Amino acid sequence: MEQKRIKEQLKRQGIPVIEADLPYIQKLLLTIERAHAPVKANNNLHKEIPLVVVDPEVVQFD
């Protein structure tokens, strides 16, 4: 997200804009976007049945 857009959104929220903080906010938003990318790519994860591998010894002595 570009800094101009970040400024606009901060002003809309009533948050004072500190110019020196904009690069850090921009980097944080980019990090969040990158973290969400795999989830967006696999949006049908809830439809898959998870594979569970159980160690027989754990079941035997449980």
CHARMM internal coordinates of N, CA and C (Angstrom, degrees):
IC EDIT
DIST 1 N 1 CA 1.4508
DIST 1 CA 1 C 1.5291
ANGL 1 N 1 CA 1 C 106.67
DIST 1 C 2 N 1.3014
ANGL 1 CA 1 C 2 N 116.08
DIHE 1 N 1 CA 1 C 2 N 134.93
DIST 2 N 2 CA 1.4605
ANGL 1 C 2 N 2 CA 118.95
DIHE 1 CA 1 C 2 N 2 CA -178.47
DIST 2 CA 2 C 1.5245
ANGL 2 N 2 CA 2 C 111.37
DIHE 1 C 2 N 2 CA 2 C -79.67
DIST 2 C 3 N 1.3196
ANGL 2 CA 2 C 3 N 114.93
DIHE 2 N 2 CA 2 C 3 N 157.48
DIST 3 N 3 CA 1.4640
ANGL 2 C 3 N 3 CA 121.26
DIHE 2 CA 2 C 3 N 3 CA -173.02
DIST 3 CA 3 C 1.5274
ANGL 3 N 3 CA 3 C 112.71
DIHE 2 C 3 N 3 CA 3 C -62.33
DIST 3 C 4 N 1.3084
ANGL 3 CA 3 C 4 N 117.45
DIHE 3 N 3 CA 3 C 4 N -34.47
DIST 4 N 4 CA 1.4713
ANGL 3 C 4 N 4 CA 120.62
DIHE 3 CA 3 C 4 N 4 CA 179.72
DIST 4 CA 4 C 1.5298
ANGL 4 N 4 CA 4 C 110.24
DIHE 3 C 4 N 4 CA 4 C -60.66
DIST 4 C 5 N 1.3231
ANGL 4 CA 4 C 5 N 115.68
DIHE 4 N 4 CA 4 C 5 N -43.54
DIST 5 N 5 CA 1.4619
ANGL 4 C 5 N 5 CA 120.75
DIHE 4 CA 4 C 5 N 5 CA -179.60
DIST 5 CA 5 C 1.5338
ANGL 5 N 5 CA 5 C 111.13
DIHE 4 C 5 N 5 CA 5 C -68.43
DIST 5 C 6 N 1.3279
ANGL 5 CA 5 C 6 N 116.08
DIHE 5 N 5 CA 5 C 6 N -37.13
DIST 6 N 6 CA 1.4680
ANGL 5 C 6 N 6 CA 120.31
DIHE 5 CA 5 C 6 N 6 CA 177.48
DIST 6 CA 6 C 1.5250
ANGL 6 N 6 CA 6 C 109.48
DIHE 5 C 6 N 6 CA 6 C -62.28
DIST 6 C 7 N 1.3363
ANGL 6 CA 6 C 7 N 116.60
DIHE 6 N 6 CA 6 C 7 N -44.71
DIST 7 N 7 CA 1.4735
ANGL 6 C 7 N 7 CA 121.09
DIHE 6 CA 6 C 7 N 7 CA 178.55
DIST 7 CA 7 C 1.5223
ANGL 7 N 7 CA 7 C 111.18
DIHE 6 C 7 N 7 CA 7 C -57.94
DIST 7 C 8 N 1.3301
ANGL 7 CA 7 C 8 N 116.27
DIHE 7 N 7 CA 7 C 8 N -46.22
DIST 8 N 8 CA 1.4635
ANGL 7 C 8 N 8 CA 121.13
DIHE 7 CA 7 C 8 N 8 CA -178.84
DIST 8 CA 8 C 1.5336
ANGL 8 N 8 CA 8 C 110.51
DIHE 7 C 8 N 8 CA 8 C -60.45
DIST 8 C 9 N 1.3103
ANGL 8 CA 8 C 9 N 116.83
DIHE 8 N 8 CA 8 C 9 N -44.60
DIST 9 N 9 CA 1.4662
ANGL 8 C 9 N 9 CA 120.00
DIHE 8 CA 8 C 9 N 9 CA -177.83
DIST 9 CA 9 C 1.5272
ANGL 9 N 9 CA 9 C 111.51
DIHE 8 C 9 N 9 CA 9 C -69.18
DIST 9 C 10 N 1.3214
ANGL 9 CA 9 C 10 N 117.24
DIHE 9 N 9 CA 9 C 10 N -37.02
DIST 10 N 10 CA 1.4601
ANGL 9 C 10 N 10 CA 119.78
DIHE 9 CA 9 C 10 N 10 CA 176.66
DIST 10 CA 10 C 1.5274
ANGL 10 N 10 CA 10 C 110.51
DIHE 9 C 10 N 10 CA 10 C -64.17
DIST 10 C 11 N 1.3327
ANGL 10 CA 10 C 11 N 116.85
DIHE 10 N 10 CA 10 C 11 N -42.76
DIST 11 N 11 CA 1.4665
ANGL 10 C 11 N 11 CA 120.84
DIHE 10 CA 10 C 11 N 11 CA 179.47
DIST 11 CA 11 C 1.5252
ANGL 11 N 11 CA 11 C 110.91
DIHE 10 C 11 N 11 CA 11 C -63.66
DIST 11 C 12 N 1.3398
ANGL 11 CA 11 C 12 N 116.83
DIHE 11 N 11 CA 11 C 12 N -39.69
DIST 12 N 12 CA 1.4655
ANGL 11 C 12 N 12 CA 120.82
DIHE 11 CA 11 C 12 N 12 CA 178.12
DIST 12 CA 12 C 1.5201
ANGL 12 N 12 CA 12 C 111.93
DIHE 11 C 12 N 12 CA 12 C -61.95
DIST 12 C 13 N 1.3309
ANGL 12 CA 12 C 13 N 115.95
DIHE 12 N 12 CA 12 C 13 N -33.31
DIST 13 N 13 CA 1.4649
ANGL 12 C 13 N 13 CA 121.39
DIHE 12 CA 12 C 13 N 13 CA 179.95
DIST 13 CA 13 C 1.5260
ANGL 13 N 13 CA 13 C 111.96
DIHE 12 C 13 N 13 CA 13 C -82.42
DIST 13 C 14 N 1.3381
ANGL 13 CA 13 C 14 N 116.52
DIHE 13 N 13 CA 13 C 14 N -6.99
DIST 14 N 14 CA 1.4590
ANGL 13 C 14 N 14 CA 120.51
DIHE 13 CA 13 C 14 N 14 CA -178.40
DIST 14 CA 14 C 1.5158
ANGL 14 N 14 CA 14 C 113.15
DIHE 13 C 14 N 14 CA 14 C 79.85
DIST 14 C 15 N 1.3203
ANGL 14 CA 14 C 15 N 116.90
DIHE 14 N 14 CA 14 C 15 N 21.63
DIST 15 N 15 CA 1.4593
ANGL 14 C 15 N 15 CA 122.10
DIHE 14 CA 14 C 15 N 15 CA -179.51
DIST 15 CA 15 C 1.5321
ANGL 15 N 15 CA 15 C 107.80
DIHE 14 C 15 N 15 CA 15 C -97.98
DIST 15 C 16 N 1.3318
ANGL 15 CA 15 C 16 N 117.26
DIHE 15 N 15 CA 15 C 16 N 129.23
DIST 16 N 16 CA 1.4660
ANGL 15 C 16 N 16 CA 118.98
DIHE 15 CA 15 C 16 N 16 CA 179.22
DIST 16 CA 16 C 1.5290
ANGL 16 N 16 CA 16 C 111.00
DIHE 15 C 16 N 16 CA 16 C -64.54
DIST 16 C 17 N 1.3192
ANGL 16 CA 16 C 17 N 115.92
DIHE 16 N 16 CA 16 C 17 N 140.68
DIST 17 N 17 CA 1.4591
ANGL 16 C 17 N 17 CA 121.77
DIHE 16 CA 16 C 17 N 17 CA -177.66
DIST 17 CA 17 C 1.5218
ANGL 17 N 17 CA 17 C 109.12
DIHE 16 C 17 N 17 CA 17 C -93.92
DIST 17 C 18 N 1.3210
ANGL 17 CA 17 C 18 N 115.85
DIHE 17 N 17 CA 17 C 18 N 122.12
DIST 18 N 18 CA 1.4569
ANGL 17 C 18 N 18 CA 122.09
DIHE 17 CA 17 C 18 N 18 CA 175.04
DIST 18 CA 18 C 1.5253
ANGL 18 N 18 CA 18 C 106.09
DIHE 17 C 18 N 18 CA 18 C -109.46
DIST 18 C 19 N 1.3065
ANGL 18 CA 18 C 19 N 115.95
DIHE 18 N 18 CA 18 C 19 N 112.78
DIST 19 N 19 CA 1.4713
ANGL 18 C 19 N 19 CA 121.82
DIHE 18 CA 18 C 19 N 19 CA -173.71
DIST 19 CA 19 C 1.5289
ANGL 19 N 19 CA 19 C 112.14
DIHE 18 C 19 N 19 CA 19 C -55.56
DIST 19 C 20 N 1.3177
ANGL 19 CA 19 C 20 N 117.39
DIHE 19 N 19 CA 19 C 20 N -38.04
DIST 20 N 20 CA 1.4664
ANGL 19 C 20 N 20 CA 120.64
DIHE 19 CA 19 C 20 N 20 CA -177.61
DIST 20 CA 20 C 1.5298
ANGL 20 N 20 CA 20 C 112.01
DIHE 19 C 20 N 20 CA 20 C -67.04
DIST 20 C 21 N 1.3171
ANGL 20 CA 20 C 21 N 117.64
DIHE 20 N 20 CA 20 C 21 N -23.29
DIST 21 N 21 CA 1.4717
ANGL 20 C 21 N 21 CA 121.45
DIHE 20 CA 20 C 21 N 21 CA -178.56
DIST 21 CA 21 C 1.5325
ANGL 21 N 21 CA 21 C 113.03
DIHE 20 C 21 N 21 CA 21 C -85.36
DIST 21 C 22 N 1.2996
ANGL 21 CA 21 C 22 N 117.68
DIHE 21 N 21 CA 21 C 22 N -15.02
DIST 22 N 22 CA 1.4679
ANGL 21 C 22 N 22 CA 120.58
DIHE 21 CA 21 C 22 N 22 CA -174.99
DIST 22 CA 22 C 1.5304
ANGL 22 N 22 CA 22 C 113.46
DIHE 21 C 22 N 22 CA 22 C -58.59
DIST 22 C 23 N 1.3444
ANGL 22 CA 22 C 23 N 120.25
DIHE 22 N 22 CA 22 C 23 N -43.80
DIST 23 N 23 CA 1.4749
ANGL 22 C 23 N 23 CA 118.25
DIHE 22 CA 22 C 23 N 23 CA 178.02
DIST 23 CA 23 C 1.5300
ANGL 23 N 23 CA 23 C 112.96
DIHE 22 C 23 N 23 CA 23 C -61.41
DIST 23 C 24 N 1.3339
ANGL 23 CA 23 C 24 N 117.11
DIHE 23 N 23 CA 23 C 24 N -36.17
DIST 24 N 24 CA 1.4663
ANGL 23 C 24 N 24 CA 120.46
DIHE 23 CA 23 C 24 N 24 CA 179.24
DIST 24 CA 24 C 1.5269
ANGL 24 N 24 CA 24 C 110.72
DIHE 23 C 24 N 24 CA 24 C -68.59
DIST 24 C 25 N 1.3215
ANGL 24 CA 24 C 25 N 116.70
DIHE 24 N 24 CA 24 C 25 N -41.52
DIST 25 N 25 CA 1.4691
ANGL 24 C 25 N 25 CA 121.10
DIHE 24 CA 24 C 25 N 25 CA 177.99
DIST 25 CA 25 C 1.5177
ANGL 25 N 25 CA 25 C 109.65
DIHE 24 C 25 N 25 CA 25 C -63.64
DIST 25 C 26 N 1.3247
ANGL 25 CA 25 C 26 N 115.82
DIHE 25 N 25 CA 25 C 26 N -42.02
DIST 26 N 26 CA 1.4632
ANGL 25 C 26 N 26 CA 120.88
DIHE 25 CA 25 C 26 N 26 CA 179.89
DIST 26 CA 26 C 1.5350
ANGL 26 N 26 CA 26 C 110.06
DIHE 25 C 26 N 26 CA 26 C -62.47
DIST 26 C 27 N 1.3304
ANGL 26 CA 26 C 27 N 117.07
DIHE 26 N 26 CA 26 C 27 N -43.57
DIST 27 N 27 CA 1.4665
ANGL 26 C 27 N 27 CA 120.86
DIHE 26 CA 26 C 27 N 27 CA 179.55
DIST 27 CA 27 C 1.5282
ANGL 27 N 27 CA 27 C 110.92
DIHE 26 C 27 N 27 CA 27 C -65.48
DIST 27 C 28 N 1.3178
ANGL 27 CA 27 C 28 N 116.98
DIHE 27 N 27 CA 27 C 28 N -39.67
DIST 28 N 28 CA 1.4622
ANGL 27 C 28 N 28 CA 121.44
DIHE 27 CA 27 C 28 N 28 CA 178.61
DIST 28 CA 28 C 1.5281
ANGL 28 N 28 CA 28 C 110.89
DIHE 27 C 28 N 28 CA 28 C -63.19
DIST 28 C 29 N 1.3189
ANGL 28 CA 28 C 29 N 117.26
DIHE 28 N 28 CA 28 C 29 N -44.57
DIST 29 N 29 CA 1.4679
ANGL 28 C 29 N 29 CA 120.98
DIHE 28 CA 28 C 29 N 29 CA 178.93
DIST 29 CA 29 C 1.5229
ANGL 29 N 29 CA 29 C 111.36
DIHE 28 C 29 N 29 CA 29 C -64.20
DIST 29 C 30 N 1.3227
ANGL 29 CA 29 C 30 N 116.93
DIHE 29 N 29 CA 29 C 30 N -37.08
DIST 30 N 30 CA 1.4618
ANGL 29 C 30 N 30 CA 120.87
DIHE 29 CA 29 C 30 N 30 CA 177.74
DIST 30 CA 30 C 1.5322
ANGL 30 N 30 CA 30 C 110.20
DIHE 29 C 30 N 30 CA 30 C -66.18
DIST 30 C 31 N 1.3189
ANGL 30 CA 30 C 31 N 117.26
DIHE 30 N 30 CA 30 C 31 N -40.37
DIST 31 N 31 CA 1.4645
ANGL 30 C 31 N 31 CA 121.54
DIHE 30 CA 30 C 31 N 31 CA 178.09
DIST 31 CA 31 C 1.5267
ANGL 31 N 31 CA 31 C 110.85
DIHE 30 C 31 N 31 CA 31 C -62.58
DIST 31 C 32 N 1.3225
ANGL 31 CA 31 C 32 N 116.48
DIHE 31 N 31 CA 31 C 32 N -43.45
DIST 32 N 32 CA 1.4642
ANGL 31 C 32 N 32 CA 121.01
DIHE 31 CA 31 C 32 N 32 CA 178.65
DIST 32 CA 32 C 1.5268
ANGL 32 N 32 CA 32 C 110.06
DIHE 31 C 32 N 32 CA 32 C -63.32
DIST 32 C 33 N 1.3095
ANGL 32 CA 32 C 33 N 116.64
DIHE 32 N 32 CA 32 C 33 N -42.75
DIST 33 N 33 CA 1.4682
ANGL 32 C 33 N 33 CA 120.91
DIHE 32 CA 32 C 33 N 33 CA 179.66
DIST 33 CA 33 C 1.5246
ANGL 33 N 33 CA 33 C 110.80
DIHE 32 C 33 N 33 CA 33 C -62.35
DIST 33 C 34 N 1.3308
ANGL 33 CA 33 C 34 N 117.14
DIHE 33 N 33 CA 33 C 34 N -42.67
DIST 34 N 34 CA 1.4680
ANGL 33 C 34 N 34 CA 120.73
DIHE 33 CA 33 C 34 N 34 CA 178.87
DIST 34 CA 34 C 1.5234
ANGL 34 N 34 CA 34 C 111.39
DIHE 33 C 34 N 34 CA 34 C -65.48
DIST 34 C 35 N 1.3236
ANGL 34 CA 34 C 35 N 117.46
DIHE 34 N 34 CA 34 C 35 N -36.42
DIST 35 N 35 CA 1.4689
ANGL 34 C 35 N 35 CA 120.69
DIHE 34 CA 34 C 35 N 35 CA 179.50
DIST 35 CA 35 C 1.5236
ANGL 35 N 35 CA 35 C 111.39
DIHE 34 C 35 N 35 CA 35 C -67.88
DIST 35 C 36 N 1.3095
ANGL 35 CA 35 C 36 N 117.39
DIHE 35 N 35 CA 35 C 36 N -31.35
DIST 36 N 36 CA 1.4671
ANGL 35 C 36 N 36 CA 121.38
DIHE 35 CA 35 C 36 N 36 CA -179.39
DIST 36 CA 36 C 1.5210
ANGL 36 N 36 CA 36 C 112.87
DIHE 35 C 36 N 36 CA 36 C -83.05
DIST 36 C 37 N 1.3187
ANGL 36 CA 36 C 37 N 117.69
DIHE 36 N 36 CA 36 C 37 N -15.13
DIST 37 N 37 CA 1.4674
ANGL 36 C 37 N 37 CA 121.04
DIHE 36 CA 36 C 37 N 37 CA -176.15
DIST 37 CA 37 C 1.5314
ANGL 37 N 37 CA 37 C 113.29
DIHE 36 C 37 N 37 CA 37 C -56.24
DIST 37 C 38 N 1.3304
ANGL 37 CA 37 C 38 N 120.38
DIHE 37 N 37 CA 37 C 38 N -47.24
DIST 38 N 38 CA 1.4712
ANGL 37 C 38 N 38 CA 118.88
DIHE 37 CA 37 C 38 N 38 CA 179.79
DIST 38 CA 38 C 1.5270
ANGL 38 N 38 CA 38 C 113.00
DIHE 37 C 38 N 38 CA 38 C -63.44
DIST 38 C 39 N 1.3124
ANGL 38 CA 38 C 39 N 116.86
DIHE 38 N 38 CA 38 C 39 N -33.88
DIST 39 N 39 CA 1.4648
ANGL 38 C 39 N 39 CA 120.34
DIHE 38 CA 38 C 39 N 39 CA 179.54
DIST 39 CA 39 C 1.5228
ANGL 39 N 39 CA 39 C 109.76
DIHE 38 C 39 N 39 CA 39 C -68.98
DIST 39 C 40 N 1.3202
ANGL 39 CA 39 C 40 N 116.63
DIHE 39 N 39 CA 39 C 40 N -41.09
DIST 40 N 40 CA 1.4632
ANGL 39 C 40 N 40 CA 120.44
DIHE 39 CA 39 C 40 N 40 CA 178.23
DIST 40 CA 40 C 1.5228
ANGL 40 N 40 CA 40 C 110.82
DIHE 39 C 40 N 40 CA 40 C -64.63
DIST 40 C 41 N 1.3225
ANGL 40 CA 40 C 41 N 116.93
DIHE 40 N 40 CA 40 C 41 N -36.94
DIST 41 N 41 CA 1.4628
ANGL 40 C 41 N 41 CA 120.85
DIHE 40 CA 40 C 41 N 41 CA -178.80
DIST 41 CA 41 C 1.5246
ANGL 41 N 41 CA 41 C 111.38
DIHE 40 C 41 N 41 CA 41 C -67.88
DIST 41 C 42 N 1.3294
ANGL 41 CA 41 C 42 N 117.22
DIHE 41 N 41 CA 41 C 42 N -32.55
DIST 42 N 42 CA 1.4715
ANGL 41 C 42 N 42 CA 122.34
DIHE 41 CA 41 C 42 N 42 CA -178.94
DIST 42 CA 42 C 1.5169
ANGL 42 N 42 CA 42 C 109.82
DIHE 41 C 42 N 42 CA 42 C -115.66
DIST 42 C 43 N 1.3052
ANGL 42 CA 42 C 43 N 117.04
DIHE 42 N 42 CA 42 C 43 N 62.79
DIST 43 N 43 CA 1.4610
ANGL 42 C 43 N 43 CA 120.40
DIHE 42 CA 42 C 43 N 43 CA -175.79
DIST 43 CA 43 C 1.5288
ANGL 43 N 43 CA 43 C 113.59
DIHE 42 C 43 N 43 CA 43 C -73.84
DIST 43 C 44 N 1.3187
ANGL 43 CA 43 C 44 N 118.03
DIHE 43 N 43 CA 43 C 44 N -2.48
DIST 44 N 44 CA 1.4645
ANGL 43 C 44 N 44 CA 120.05
DIHE 43 CA 43 C 44 N 44 CA 178.98
DIST 44 CA 44 C 1.5301
ANGL 44 N 44 CA 44 C 111.50
DIHE 43 C 44 N 44 CA 44 C -106.00
DIST 44 C 45 N 1.3341
ANGL 44 CA 44 C 45 N 117.16
DIHE 44 N 44 CA 44 C 45 N 25.47
DIST 45 N 45 CA 1.4598
ANGL 44 C 45 N 45 CA 120.71
DIHE 44 CA 44 C 45 N 45 CA -178.93
DIST 45 CA 45 C 1.5232
ANGL 45 N 45 CA 45 C 112.35
DIHE 44 C 45 N 45 CA 45 C -61.83
DIST 45 C 46 N 1.3157
ANGL 45 CA 45 C 46 N 117.72
DIHE 45 N 45 CA 45 C 46 N -34.60
DIST 46 N 46 CA 1.4600
ANGL 45 C 46 N 46 CA 120.16
DIHE 45 CA 45 C 46 N 46 CA -178.66
DIST 46 CA 46 C 1.5244
ANGL 46 N 46 CA 46 C 112.41
DIHE 45 C 46 N 46 CA 46 C -69.04
DIST 46 C 47 N 1.3131
ANGL 46 CA 46 C 47 N 118.25
DIHE 46 N 46 CA 46 C 47 N -14.95
DIST 47 N 47 CA 1.4598
ANGL 46 C 47 N 47 CA 121.71
DIHE 46 CA 46 C 47 N 47 CA -179.56
DIST 47 CA 47 C 1.5198
ANGL 47 N 47 CA 47 C 111.94
DIHE 46 C 47 N 47 CA 47 C -85.75
DIST 47 C 48 N 1.3366
ANGL 47 CA 47 C 48 N 117.10
DIHE 47 N 47 CA 47 C 48 N -18.50
DIST 48 N 48 CA 1.4564
ANGL 47 C 48 N 48 CA 120.42
DIHE 47 CA 47 C 48 N 48 CA -177.56
DIST 48 CA 48 C 1.5268
ANGL 48 N 48 CA 48 C 110.27
DIHE 47 C 48 N 48 CA 48 C -85.39
DIST 48 C 49 N 1.3276
ANGL 48 CA 48 C 49 N 115.62
DIHE 48 N 48 CA 48 C 49 N 142.24
DIST 49 N 49 CA 1.4605
ANGL 48 C 49 N 49 CA 121.01
DIHE 48 CA 48 C 49 N 49 CA 176.86
DIST 49 CA 49 C 1.5329
ANGL 49 N 49 CA 49 C 107.20
DIHE 48 C 49 N 49 CA 49 C -85.53
DIST 49 C 50 N 1.3234
ANGL 49 CA 49 C 50 N 117.15
DIHE 49 N 49 CA 49 C 50 N 126.47
DIST 50 N 50 CA 1.4671
ANGL 49 C 50 N 50 CA 118.61
DIHE 49 CA 49 C 50 N 50 CA -178.46
DIST 50 CA 50 C 1.5183
ANGL 50 N 50 CA 50 C 111.54
DIHE 49 C 50 N 50 CA 50 C -68.94
DIST 50 C 51 N 1.3017
ANGL 50 CA 50 C 51 N 116.19
DIHE 50 N 50 CA 50 C 51 N 145.52
DIST 51 N 51 CA 1.4586
ANGL 50 C 51 N 51 CA 122.92
DIHE 50 CA 50 C 51 N 51 CA 177.67
DIST 51 CA 51 C 1.5213
ANGL 51 N 51 CA 51 C 107.54
DIHE 50 C 51 N 51 CA 51 C -92.77
DIST 51 C 52 N 1.3152
ANGL 51 CA 51 C 52 N 116.40
DIHE 51 N 51 CA 51 C 52 N 123.78
DIST 52 N 52 CA 1.4606
ANGL 51 C 52 N 52 CA 121.18
DIHE 51 CA 51 C 52 N 52 CA -179.26
DIST 52 CA 52 C 1.5199
ANGL 52 N 52 CA 52 C 108.32
DIHE 51 C 52 N 52 CA 52 C -116.11
DIST 52 C 53 N 1.3165
ANGL 52 CA 52 C 53 N 115.47
DIHE 52 N 52 CA 52 C 53 N 123.90
DIST 53 N 53 CA 1.4544
ANGL 52 C 53 N 53 CA 121.20
DIHE 52 CA 52 C 53 N 53 CA 177.24
DIST 53 CA 53 C 1.5208
ANGL 53 N 53 CA 53 C 106.83
DIHE 52 C 53 N 53 CA 53 C -106.30
DIST 53 C 54 N 1.3207
ANGL 53 CA 53 C 54 N 115.65
DIHE 53 N 53 CA 53 C 54 N 122.49
DIST 54 N 54 CA 1.4635
ANGL 53 C 54 N 54 CA 120.69
DIHE 53 CA 53 C 54 N 54 CA -177.55
DIST 54 CA 54 C 1.5192
ANGL 54 N 54 CA 54 C 108.42
DIHE 53 C 54 N 54 CA 54 C -112.05
DIST 54 C 55 N 1.3155
ANGL 54 CA 54 C 55 N 115.10
DIHE 54 N 54 CA 54 C 55 N 132.22
DIST 55 N 55 CA 1.4594
ANGL 54 C 55 N 55 CA 120.80
DIHE 54 CA 54 C 55 N 55 CA 176.87
DIST 55 CA 55 C 1.5276
ANGL 55 N 55 CA 55 C 107.93
DIHE 54 C 55 N 55 CA 55 C -74.01
DIST 55 C 56 N 1.3220
ANGL 55 CA 55 C 56 N 119.21
DIHE 55 N 55 CA 55 C 56 N 124.15
DIST 56 N 56 CA 1.4697
ANGL 55 C 56 N 56 CA 121.25
DIHE 55 CA 55 C 56 N 56 CA -177.86
DIST 56 CA 56 C 1.5378
ANGL 56 N 56 CA 56 C 113.15
DIHE 55 C 56 N 56 CA 56 C -56.60
DIST 56 C 57 N 1.3242
ANGL 56 CA 56 C 57 N 118.14
DIHE 56 N 56 CA 56 C 57 N -33.32
DIST 57 N 57 CA 1.4690
ANGL 56 C 57 N 57 CA 120.85
DIHE 56 CA 56 C 57 N 57 CA -179.53
DIST 57 CA 57 C 1.5246
ANGL 57 N 57 CA 57 C 110.55
DIHE 56 C 57 N 57 CA 57 C -67.22
DIST 57 C 58 N 1.3077
ANGL 57 CA 57 C 58 N 117.23
DIHE 57 N 57 CA 57 C 58 N -34.84
DIST 58 N 58 CA 1.4592
ANGL 57 C 58 N 58 CA 120.49
DIHE 57 CA 57 C 58 N 58 CA 178.95
DIST 58 CA 58 C 1.5085
ANGL 58 N 58 CA 58 C 110.19
DIHE 57 C 58 N 58 CA 58 C -65.60
DIST 58 C 59 N 1.3207
ANGL 58 CA 58 C 59 N 117.67
DIHE 58 N 58 CA 58 C 59 N -41.10
DIST 59 N 59 CA 1.4510
ANGL 58 C 59 N 59 CA 121.74
DIHE 58 CA 58 C 59 N 59 CA 179.88
DIST 59 CA 59 C 1.5298
ANGL 59 N 59 CA 59 C 110.16
DIHE 58 C 59 N 59 CA 59 C -69.62
DIST 59 C 60 N 1.3200
ANGL 59 CA 59 C 60 N 116.49
DIHE 59 N 59 CA 59 C 60 N -38.85
DIST 60 N 60 CA 1.4658
ANGL 59 C 60 N 60 CA 122.07
DIHE 59 CA 59 C 60 N 60 CA -176.80
DIST 60 CA 60 C 1.5373
ANGL 60 N 60 CA 60 C 111.40
DIHE 59 C 60 N 60 CA 60 C -65.02
DIST 60 C 61 N 1.3361
ANGL 60 CA 60 C 61 N 117.71
DIHE 60 N 60 CA 60 C 61 N -40.83
DIST 61 N 61 CA 1.4562
ANGL 60 C 61 N 61 CA 120.95
DIHE 60 CA 60 C 61 N 61 CA -176.06
DIST 61 CA 61 C 1.5161
ANGL 61 N 61 CA 61 C 113.83
DIHE 60 C 61 N 61 CA 61 C -99.47
DIST 61 C 62 N 1.2924
ANGL 61 CA 61 C 62 N 117.14
DIHE 61 N 61 CA 61 C 62 N 9.90
DIST 62 N 62 CA 1.4654
ANGL 61 C 62 N 62 CA 120.97
DIHE 61 CA 61 C 62 N 62 CA -177.68
DIST 62 CA 62 C 1.5004
ANGL 62 N 62 CA 62 C 112.09
DIHE 61 C 62 N 62 CA 62 C -82.77
END
COOR INIT
IC SEED 1 N 1 CA 1 C
IC BUILD
